Amino acid sequence: MKDLISNINKVFESRVRLGIMSVLMVNESYDFNSLKETLDVTDGNLASHIKALEEKGMIKVNKQFIGRKPNTSYSVTETGMTEFRLHLKALENLIREQ
């Protein structure tokens, strides 16, 4: 059983982090407010999970101004793509073995 769960990445255990990564894997980038609305979470909750993913090198933060208004968007890093795919594969393998 240990081999079945060895590639499950603890970074993605939270439903919010799983949601963030799922959205970013299929979108080039996504802004904070859109993520908040899509995942139906609070500002603080989303911010803390984004920070955790950023610190682990899974996502990158892109800050810019649109007109005079600040806009923060996020995208998945190469490391994030690789690690998330490995995580999904591990989950698939676990399900198949049951």
RAZI-V78777 format. One record per run of one state. SS is the DSSP state (alpha for helix, beta for strand, coil for the rest). FROM is the first residue (numbers start at 0). TO is the last residue. If there is no record, write none. Layout:
# RAZI-V78777
((SS,FROM,TO) (SS,FROM,TO))
This chain:
# RAZI-V78777
((coil,0,0) (alpha,1,4) (coil,5,8) (alpha,9,11) (coil,12,13) (alpha,14,24) (coil,25,28) (beta,29,30) (alpha,31,38) (coil,39,41) (alpha,42,54) (coil,55,57) (beta,58,65) (coil,66,67) (beta,68,75) (coil,76,76) (alpha,77,95) (coil,96,97))
